[in-house]
């Protein structure tokens, strides 16, 4: 990990950020509450800056980058299905954006979480809100993450110039490779670029054999253009992604395909002292998954192929004006989502279950946010209100569907299936101007999340759980109410001439946290239709999504010291504990305490890092989810970066040098028969492997 604060910390402590983070118009030191992971050099006081080219290539999933920042972790649901976890929250509880765009993913088991759509060769920056996400970014229970794509930007000249940023990389542990990037032209009034990427990999290896169900295939192509006329800018981005056969070992099915299209148009202009921003967007996801292409096929009557779709229409409008020694932003956003899911048996056309039919999830929200201050104290204060409307159409079943499931469909169809919610979020972030290299900061927030369609409308007992991957069967509950988190955080950022240190303590008290709970009080006694069907699917103790009370607390930090000569050391540590407040139990799938330490030698045109990753055992596990404990472990990595020529860099290294066998607590449990890992065992981490990556940019 590399911090620019060690090089000219005093100057950096005063410098505003530009480039990727400036896409939202921010250049105020309030950005010290944001971590930026990027491939471009920046300088900003409380920003942690990592160079992608310097990092070990840990797979095609962009969430592996998030796992390298304080509080960050990756849930390993598959090579392209990893979920972002931040300070114990994951999945739909985080405000995750792809190049600034919010959208609904397609898979009911979240096989395509947002970062599924972020190919490694196209990443320019990964921006992580430290703590809570600002209200202007939309609703979300905790923090937020934005993956910024590469692009050819405007220049300062009338002359058209060529720009490019392309990457090729390979990894031996899964025989994977990836190529991609952007190429385009620009001047000070016009920019245009095309982008593309292709990635493919086989099953990964571990000390013991192959991890079946970890092969993948992904292709992306698109284009972006913008026109700047005076203080006005118009931009359009188009992108298509095809994910081919890709394994999901913790799930009962694998990806057959995702075909997804992204369209977005944006405008920004100045009208006197006011700045207006507007955006419209559309995302269309088509998805198929099955249990027989990438794993041993079951008997004909047990074969399943599920089709899912999601369409998202979005719009945003906001204005910002100077106000009271700061800036006032007022805006609104709207999102309309349509979903459908159908389970089929390709061997029997008469068997089909449209378990999610004509699902509609609409939201309209507005916010007001002020940032500014005088003297030593700065602040950002925001409030947003959202109105949510959710409805479901009639469930449908084919003539070959067993009577029990038909009866459950009829009972579901007899319910109202229309739900309205209103949520209110408020955020206060305070920080001081740097004094003697120290900036103090604190945050207070009330954040909310409405239940998802799966949590409310899941009438059929299945393993679909938005990616929990705990092996349990779930059903939903239309009576669920929104989650409400009360958040407090405090810390400081120190940046000196030879060292930096940025600790943060946090606590999140969550009311009505949505968690699986026993379906009824007679656990293990099969006396309801839901339990009967669940037992037919191999689970005699199904769970129902329920509102419970939870508490998350912890501390995370990063630190570094410039040693003698060209040597330095950098540390990242995270600890989070998740507990139930209503019963004596812990929350499911919480990252264990961990520390990453790197020793780096940095020359004029090259650097080399020896890195140790140390993970504690996790014994605070969820009994409700039948979560297994894991032991601690330590890994060693070695990687180096070389500047071959102006704009050309080569990186190479070895991961898991000692070929250590270990279990990642955030990986799921194997669901593939005939693998070198027993069914039901936790999936192991990958073994020793080498990687190489070359990047050329202009």
Beta strands, then each sheet from edge to edge (+ up, - down):
strand 1: 34-38
strand 2: 49-50
strand 3: 72-75
strand 4: 83-86
strand 5: 89-90
strand 6: 95-98
strand 7: 123-129
strand 8: 144-149
strand 9: 161-171
strand 10: 176-186
strand 11: 190-201
strand 12: 204-206
strand 13: 209-211
strand 14: 216-229
strand 15: 232-243
strand 16: 254-271
strand 17: 274-290
strand 18: 305-322
strand 19: 326-345
strand 20: 348-372
strand 21: 377-391
strand 22: 396-397
strand 23: 418-432
strand 24: 438-449
strand 25: 474-475
strand 26: 483-495
strand 27: 499-518
strand 28: 543-562
strand 29: 567-580
strand 30: 594-602
strand 31: 606-615
strand 32: 633-645
strand 33: 648-655
strand 34: 689-697
sheet 1: 2+ 1+ 7- 8+ 6+
sheet 2: 3+ 4- 5+
sheet 3: 22+ 20- 19+ 18- 17+ 16- 15+ 14- 11+ 10- 9+ 34- 33+ 32- 31+ 30- 29+ 28- 25-
sheet 4: 12+ 13-
sheet 5: 22+ 20- 21+ 23- 24+ 26- 27+
end
